Amino acid sequence: MREKLAYTVAEVASMTGLSHMTVRRMFETEKGVIILARPETMHKRRYRSIRIPRAVYERVLKKITV
């Protein structure tokens, strides 16, 4: 079985026990995070999906636990 290279917000939230919003706020400004987005139009809402690479996840956890 292959190991995951990037995690979703939901996966990180379940691994850390934090809420989805807390995870999103923690990682959305980190360097290296992948943000997939569709801009808002007149009839459609904005869509954003965040993928957190494993290296970024480990770096942030190390930073907040020290």
Backbone as JSON Lines, residues from 0, in Angstrom:
{"i":0,"aa":"M","n":[0.84,-1.19,0.0],"ca":[0.0,0.0,0.0],"c":[0.88,1.25,0.0]}
{"i":1,"aa":"R","n":[0.51,2.2,-0.83],"ca":[1.28,3.44,-0.96],"c":[0.94,4.41,0.16]}
{"i":2,"aa":"E","n":[1.94,5.13,0.62],"ca":[1.74,6.12,1.65],"c":[1.26,7.43,1.03]}
{"i":3,"aa":"K","n":[0.38,8.14,1.74],"ca":[-0.17,9.39,1.21],"c":[0.89,10.49,1.21]}
{"i":4,"aa":"L","n":[0.89,11.29,0.16],"ca":[1.82,12.4,0.06],"c":[1.21,13.69,0.57]}
{"i":5,"aa":"A","n":[-0.13,13.81,0.52],"ca":[-0.8,15.02,0.99],"c":[-2.11,14.63,1.67]}
{"i":6,"aa":"Y","n":[-2.47,15.41,2.67],"ca":[-3.68,15.15,3.45],"c":[-4.73,16.22,3.17]}
{"i":7,"aa":"T","n":[-5.98,15.86,3.39],"ca":[-7.07,16.84,3.31],"c":[-7.25,17.46,4.69]}
{"i":8,"aa":"V","n":[-8.05,18.51,4.76],"ca":[-8.34,19.16,6.04],"c":[-9.04,18.18,6.98]}
{"i":9,"aa":"A","n":[-9.96,17.39,6.46],"ca":[-10.69,16.42,7.29],"c":[-9.76,15.36,7.87]}
{"i":10,"aa":"E","n":[-8.81,14.91,7.07],"ca":[-7.86,13.9,7.55],"c":[-6.98,14.46,8.67]}
{"i":11,"aa":"V","n":[-6.49,15.67,8.49],"ca":[-5.65,16.29,9.52],"c":[-6.46,16.54,10.78]}
{"i":12,"aa":"A","n":[-7.71,16.97,10.62],"ca":[-8.56,17.21,11.78],"c":[-8.78,15.93,12.58]}
{"i":13,"aa":"S","n":[-9.0,14.82,11.9],"ca":[-9.22,13.56,12.63],"c":[-7.92,13.04,13.25]}
{"i":14,"aa":"M","n":[-6.78,13.28,12.62],"ca":[-5.5,12.82,13.17],"c":[-5.09,13.63,14.4]}
{"i":15,"aa":"T","n":[-5.42,14.93,14.41],"ca":[-4.98,15.8,15.5],"c":[-6.04,16.05,16.56]}
{"i":16,"aa":"G","n":[-7.31,15.79,16.23],"ca":[-8.38,16.07,17.17],"c":[-8.82,17.52,17.18]}
{"i":17,"aa":"L","n":[-8.34,18.3,16.21],"ca":[-8.72,19.71,16.09],"c":[-9.94,19.82,15.17]}
{"i":18,"aa":"S","n":[-10.61,20.97,15.22],"ca":[-11.76,21.18,14.35],"c":[-11.29,21.48,12.92]}
{"i":19,"aa":"H","n":[-12.21,21.31,11.98],"ca":[-11.89,21.59,10.57],"c":[-11.48,23.05,10.39]}
{"i":20,"aa":"M","n":[-12.19,23.97,11.04],"ca":[-11.87,25.39,10.89],"c":[-10.5,25.72,11.47]}
{"i":21,"aa":"T","n":[-10.14,25.11,12.59],"ca":[-8.83,25.36,13.19],"c":[-7.72,24.87,12.26]}
{"i":22,"aa":"V","n":[-7.9,23.69,11.7],"ca":[-6.91,23.15,10.77],"c":[-6.79,24.04,9.55]}
{"i":23,"aa":"R","n":[-7.92,24.48,9.01],"ca":[-7.91,25.35,7.83],"c":[-7.15,26.65,8.12]}
{"i":24,"aa":"R","n":[-7.44,27.25,9.28],"ca":[-6.75,28.51,9.64],"c":[-5.26,28.29,9.86]}
{"i":25,"aa":"M","n":[-4.89,27.16,10.47],"ca":[-3.48,26.87,10.74],"c":[-2.67,26.69,9.47]}
{"i":26,"aa":"F","n":[-3.25,26.04,8.47],"ca":[-2.48,25.63,7.31],"c":[-2.66,26.5,6.07]}
{"i":27,"aa":"E","n":[-3.72,27.3,5.96],"ca":[-3.97,27.99,4.69],"c":[-2.91,29.03,4.34]}
{"i":28,"aa":"T","n":[-2.16,29.53,5.31],"ca":[-1.11,30.52,5.01],"c":[0.29,29.92,5.04]}
{"i":29,"aa":"E","n":[0.39,28.63,5.31],"ca":[1.7,27.97,5.36],"c":[2.27,27.81,3.96]}
{"i":30,"aa":"K","n":[3.57,27.99,3.87],"ca":[4.24,27.8,2.59],"c":[4.27,26.32,2.23]}
{"i":31,"aa":"G","n":[3.92,25.99,1.0],"ca":[3.94,24.62,0.54],"c":[2.57,23.96,0.49]}
{"i":32,"aa":"V","n":[1.56,24.59,1.08],"ca":[0.2,24.04,1.06],"c":[-0.41,24.28,-0.32]}
{"i":33,"aa":"I","n":[-1.13,23.29,-0.82],"ca":[-1.74,23.37,-2.15],"c":[-3.19,23.8,-1.99]}
{"i":34,"aa":"I","n":[-3.55,24.93,-2.59],"ca":[-4.92,25.43,-2.53],"c":[-5.51,25.38,-3.93]}
{"i":35,"aa":"L","n":[-6.57,24.6,-4.07],"ca":[-7.29,24.5,-5.33],"c":[-8.53,25.37,-5.19]}
{"i":36,"aa":"A","n":[-8.71,26.31,-6.09],"ca":[-9.8,27.26,-5.91],"c":[-10.52,27.57,-7.22]}
{"i":37,"aa":"R","n":[-11.79,27.88,-7.08],"ca":[-12.59,28.39,-8.18],"c":[-13.16,29.72,-7.69]}
{"i":38,"aa":"P","n":[-12.95,30.8,-8.42],"ca":[-13.45,32.09,-7.96],"c":[-14.98,32.15,-7.98]}
{"i":39,"aa":"E","n":[-15.49,33.06,-7.2],"ca":[-16.93,33.27,-7.14],"c":[-17.4,33.96,-8.41]}
{"i":40,"aa":"T","n":[-18.54,33.53,-8.93],"ca":[-19.16,34.2,-10.07],"c":[-20.52,34.7,-9.62]}
{"i":41,"aa":"M","n":[-21.26,35.25,-10.53],"ca":[-22.54,35.82,-10.17],"c":[-23.51,34.78,-9.6]}
{"i":42,"aa":"H","n":[-23.45,33.55,-10.11],"ca":[-24.41,32.53,-9.7],"c":[-23.79,31.34,-8.97]}
{"i":43,"aa":"K","n":[-22.48,31.37,-8.75],"ca":[-21.84,30.25,-8.07],"c":[-20.96,30.75,-6.94]}
{"i":44,"aa":"R","n":[-20.94,29.98,-5.85],"ca":[-20.12,30.32,-4.7],"c":[-18.66,30.01,-4.98]}
{"i":45,"aa":"R","n":[-17.81,30.64,-4.21],"ca":[-16.38,30.36,-4.28],"c":[-16.13,28.95,-3.73]}
{"i":46,"aa":"Y","n":[-15.18,28.24,-4.3],"ca":[-14.84,26.89,-3.87],"c":[-13.34,26.84,-3.61]}
{"i":47,"aa":"R","n":[-12.97,26.33,-2.43],"ca":[-11.56,26.18,-2.09],"c":[-11.33,24.83,-1.46]}
{"i":48,"aa":"S","n":[-10.32,24.15,-1.91],"ca":[-9.94,22.87,-1.35],"c":[-8.46,22.95,-1.0]}
{"i":49,"aa":"I","n":[-8.11,22.49,0.2],"ca":[-6.74,22.58,0.66],"c":[-6.15,21.18,0.78]}
{"i":50,"aa":"R","n":[-4.96,21.0,0.24],"ca":[-4.2,19.76,0.39],"c":[-2.93,20.1,1.15]}
{"i":51,"aa":"I","n":[-2.66,19.34,2.2],"ca":[-1.54,19.61,3.08],"c":[-0.49,18.53,2.86]}
{"i":52,"aa":"P","n":[0.64,18.87,2.23],"ca":[1.69,17.88,2.04],"c":[2.21,17.36,3.38]}
{"i":53,"aa":"R","n":[2.66,16.14,3.36],"ca":[3.12,15.48,4.59],"c":[4.24,16.27,5.27]}
{"i":54,"aa":"A","n":[5.18,16.8,4.5],"ca":[6.3,17.56,5.06],"c":[5.81,18.82,5.77]}
{"i":55,"aa":"V","n":[4.82,19.5,5.2],"ca":[4.26,20.7,5.81],"c":[3.52,20.33,7.1]}
{"i":56,"aa":"Y","n":[2.76,19.24,7.05],"ca":[2.04,18.76,8.24],"c":[3.02,18.5,9.39]}
{"i":57,"aa":"E","n":[4.1,17.79,9.1],"ca":[5.08,17.46,10.13],"c":[5.79,18.71,10.64]}
{"i":58,"aa":"R","n":[6.09,19.66,9.75],"ca":[6.76,20.9,10.15],"c":[5.89,21.72,11.09]}
{"i":59,"aa":"V","n":[4.61,21.85,10.78],"ca":[3.7,22.64,11.6],"c":[3.48,21.97,12.95]}
{"i":60,"aa":"L","n":[3.31,20.64,12.96],"ca":[3.13,19.94,14.23],"c":[4.35,20.1,15.12]}
{"i":61,"aa":"K","n":[5.52,20.02,14.52],"ca":[6.75,20.2,15.3],"c":[6.82,21.61,15.89]}
{"i":62,"aa":"K","n":[6.39,22.59,15.1],"ca":[6.43,23.99,15.53],"c":[5.46,24.26,16.69]}
{"i":63,"aa":"I","n":[4.28,23.65,16.67],"ca":[3.29,23.94,17.72],"c":[3.49,23.07,18.96]}
{"i":64,"aa":"T","n":[4.23,21.98,18.87],"ca":[4.45,21.14,20.04],"c":[5.72,21.48,20.8]}
{"i":65,"aa":"V","n":[6.56,22.3,20.23],"ca":[7.82,22.66,20.91],"c":[7.61,23.82,21.83]}
